[in-house]
Amino acid sequence: MTKPIDYNQFLETLSQNEPPTLWDEGLQALWYDAKGNWNASHDIAQDMQNPTGSWIHAYLHRKEGDKWNAGYWYRQAGRPYPTISLEEELQVMVEHLLIH
């Protein structure tokens, strides 16, 4: 499957056992997080050496409640610490990756 066209189509793929292999690593990381596999998502994000990887990494540490570590990674990503919910941030990240 190529990239989903929107967030709802991304959510529909969560019924699968694995993310589509044609997706970029950022979308795959977010897919694993949305499936509840924080560790798999973190492993991918940690290996991404770019602002997107830092953003996903920040989000994951925010999700686990490590505000200090999350803050570091948001700074690395060039993004402010979010005030939106984790669910909203996940959607924002997915939608960002779908257009980039």
Residue frames relative to the residue before (quaternion, step in Angstrom):
aa qw qx qy qz dx dy dz
M 1.0000 0.0000 0.0000 0.0000 0.00 0.00 0.00
T 0.3970 -0.6842 0.5577 0.2514 3.53 -1.01 0.85
K 0.7561 -0.3531 0.2644 0.4834 3.57 -1.28 -0.05
P 0.4984 -0.6157 0.5013 0.3482 3.58 -1.06 0.63
I 0.4945 -0.6663 0.4629 0.3118 3.57 -1.14 0.47
D 0.8041 0.0118 -0.0062 0.5943 3.58 1.19 -0.41
Y 0.7359 -0.4275 0.2969 0.4330 3.55 -1.33 0.11
N 0.6383 0.5339 -0.3355 0.4415 3.60 0.97 -0.78
Q 0.6517 0.4894 -0.3202 0.4830 3.58 0.98 -0.76
F 0.5833 0.5544 -0.3612 0.4711 3.59 1.11 -0.65
L 0.6719 0.5027 -0.2945 0.4572 3.59 0.88 -0.96
E 0.6216 0.5596 -0.3406 0.4294 3.59 1.04 -0.72
T 0.6415 0.5378 -0.3299 0.4363 3.60 1.10 -0.59
L 0.5251 0.6635 -0.4059 0.3453 3.60 1.22 -0.29
S 0.5558 0.5887 -0.3994 0.4301 3.58 1.25 -0.13
Q 0.5803 0.5751 -0.3727 0.4400 3.59 1.25 -0.27
N 0.5610 -0.6194 0.4387 0.3303 3.57 -1.27 0.33
E 0.7864 0.1101 -0.0464 0.6061 3.57 1.20 -0.54
P 0.5412 -0.6009 0.4506 0.3782 3.58 -1.15 0.43
P 0.6121 -0.5416 0.4100 0.4048 3.59 -1.13 0.48
T 0.4802 -0.7062 0.4467 0.2667 3.57 -0.83 0.97
L 0.6249 0.5503 -0.3464 0.4320 3.61 1.16 -0.40
W 0.5368 0.6221 -0.4093 0.3967 3.59 1.22 -0.23
D 0.5199 -0.6109 0.4835 0.3504 3.54 -1.18 0.53
E 0.6884 -0.5285 0.3129 0.3859 3.54 -1.22 0.49
G 0.6035 0.5626 -0.3664 0.4302 3.61 1.06 -0.57
L 0.6725 0.4734 -0.2933 0.4874 3.58 0.91 -0.89
Q 0.6285 0.5254 -0.3422 0.4602 3.58 1.02 -0.73
A 0.6356 0.5254 -0.3322 0.4579 3.59 0.96 -0.82
L 0.6839 0.4728 -0.2896 0.4742 3.58 0.90 -0.89
W 0.5922 0.5582 -0.3600 0.4562 3.58 1.11 -0.63
Y 0.6640 0.4927 -0.3110 0.4687 3.59 0.88 -0.92
D 0.6377 0.5113 -0.3417 0.4639 3.59 0.95 -0.76
A 0.6675 0.5044 -0.3055 0.4546 3.58 0.89 -0.92
K 0.6594 0.4842 -0.2971 0.4924 3.60 1.19 -0.53
G 0.5660 -0.6224 0.3758 0.3887 3.59 1.27 -0.11
N 0.5716 0.5729 -0.3904 0.4389 3.59 1.24 0.26
W 0.1813 -0.8270 0.5281 0.0650 3.56 0.32 1.35
N 0.6680 0.5291 -0.3172 0.4162 3.60 0.86 -0.92
A 0.6610 0.4870 -0.3180 0.4741 3.61 0.88 -0.85
S 0.6399 0.5203 -0.3208 0.4657 3.56 0.99 -0.83
H 0.6649 0.5096 -0.2955 0.4592 3.57 0.92 -0.93
D 0.6255 0.5455 -0.3401 0.4420 3.59 0.96 -0.83
I 0.6720 0.4821 -0.2976 0.4769 3.58 0.93 -0.87
A 0.6818 0.4991 -0.2956 0.4456 3.58 0.79 -1.03
Q 0.6420 0.5467 -0.3169 0.4341 3.55 0.98 -0.86
D 0.7035 0.4541 -0.2615 0.4801 3.60 1.09 -0.65
M 0.5745 0.5725 -0.3866 0.4390 3.59 1.25 -0.22
Q 0.1631 -0.8096 0.5606 0.0605 3.57 -0.58 1.13
N 0.5727 0.5467 -0.4056 0.4567 3.56 0.65 1.16
P 0.7102 -0.4650 0.2993 0.4358 3.62 -1.21 0.23
T 0.6161 0.5416 -0.3577 0.4463 3.61 1.04 -0.66
G 0.6488 0.5082 -0.3131 0.4721 3.57 0.94 -0.85
S 0.6460 0.5117 -0.3168 0.4695 3.58 1.01 -0.80
W 0.6385 0.5247 -0.3249 0.4599 3.58 1.02 -0.79
I 0.6653 0.4813 -0.3057 0.4819 3.58 0.88 -0.90
H 0.6276 0.5395 -0.3230 0.4591 3.56 1.00 -0.88
A 0.6453 0.5216 -0.3100 0.4642 3.59 0.98 -0.89
Y 0.6519 0.5247 -0.3036 0.4555 3.55 0.89 -0.98
L 0.6681 0.5086 -0.3028 0.4508 3.58 0.91 -0.90
H 0.6795 0.4605 -0.3014 0.4851 3.59 0.96 -0.76
R 0.5815 0.5375 -0.3697 0.4861 3.59 1.14 -0.55
K 0.6514 0.5324 -0.3092 0.4435 3.56 0.96 -0.90
E 0.7087 0.4370 -0.2687 0.4842 3.59 0.98 -0.75
G 0.5675 -0.6396 0.3609 0.3723 3.58 1.30 -0.03
D 0.5235 0.6186 -0.4160 0.4126 3.59 1.25 0.25
K 0.1738 -0.8459 0.4984 0.0762 3.55 0.35 1.31
W 0.6416 0.5308 -0.3399 0.4371 3.60 0.94 -0.80
N 0.6876 0.4668 -0.2770 0.4822 3.59 0.83 -0.99
A 0.6243 0.5308 -0.3360 0.4643 3.59 0.99 -0.80
G 0.6442 0.5361 -0.3200 0.4418 3.58 0.93 -0.90
Y 0.6200 0.5402 -0.3347 0.4602 3.56 0.99 -0.82
W 0.7226 0.4488 -0.2566 0.4589 3.59 0.80 -1.01
Y 0.5899 0.5301 -0.3795 0.4764 3.61 1.09 -0.52
R 0.6344 0.5115 -0.3334 0.4741 3.60 0.98 -0.77
Q 0.6440 0.5178 -0.3227 0.4615 3.60 0.96 -0.83
A 0.6866 0.4687 -0.2667 0.4876 3.58 1.10 -0.72
G 0.4308 -0.7055 0.4578 0.3272 3.59 1.25 -0.26
R 0.5728 0.5814 -0.3670 0.4464 3.55 1.17 0.64
P 0.4886 -0.6440 0.4916 0.3238 3.58 -1.10 0.63
Y 0.5825 -0.5381 0.4572 0.4026 3.55 -1.26 0.41
P 0.4068 -0.7648 0.4415 0.2339 3.62 -0.58 1.08
T 0.2947 -0.7300 0.5897 0.1801 3.51 -1.29 0.53
I 0.5456 0.5993 -0.3997 0.4282 3.58 1.30 -0.01
S 0.6371 -0.5260 0.3931 0.4036 3.56 -1.26 0.28
L 0.6460 -0.5060 0.4001 0.4080 3.55 -1.28 0.31
E 0.6347 0.5351 -0.3265 0.4518 3.57 1.00 -0.81
E 0.6619 0.4897 -0.3042 0.4791 3.56 0.98 -0.85
E 0.6491 0.5163 -0.3278 0.4524 3.58 0.96 -0.80
L 0.6071 0.5412 -0.3561 0.4601 3.59 0.99 -0.75
Q 0.6696 0.4908 -0.3051 0.4665 3.58 0.86 -0.91
V 0.6391 0.5220 -0.3283 0.4597 3.61 0.94 -0.84
M 0.6700 0.4981 -0.3054 0.4580 3.59 0.92 -0.87
V 0.6451 0.5099 -0.3255 0.4668 3.58 0.90 -0.90
E 0.6814 0.4883 -0.2968 0.4574 3.58 0.81 -0.96
H 0.6097 0.5429 -0.3434 0.4643 3.59 1.07 -0.71
L 0.7021 0.4647 -0.2733 0.4651 3.58 0.87 -0.93
L 0.6160 0.5592 -0.3527 0.4283 3.59 1.09 -0.55
I 0.7412 0.3746 -0.2286 0.5079 3.60 1.10 -0.55
H 0.7069 0.4150 -0.2697 0.5052 3.61 1.24 -0.07
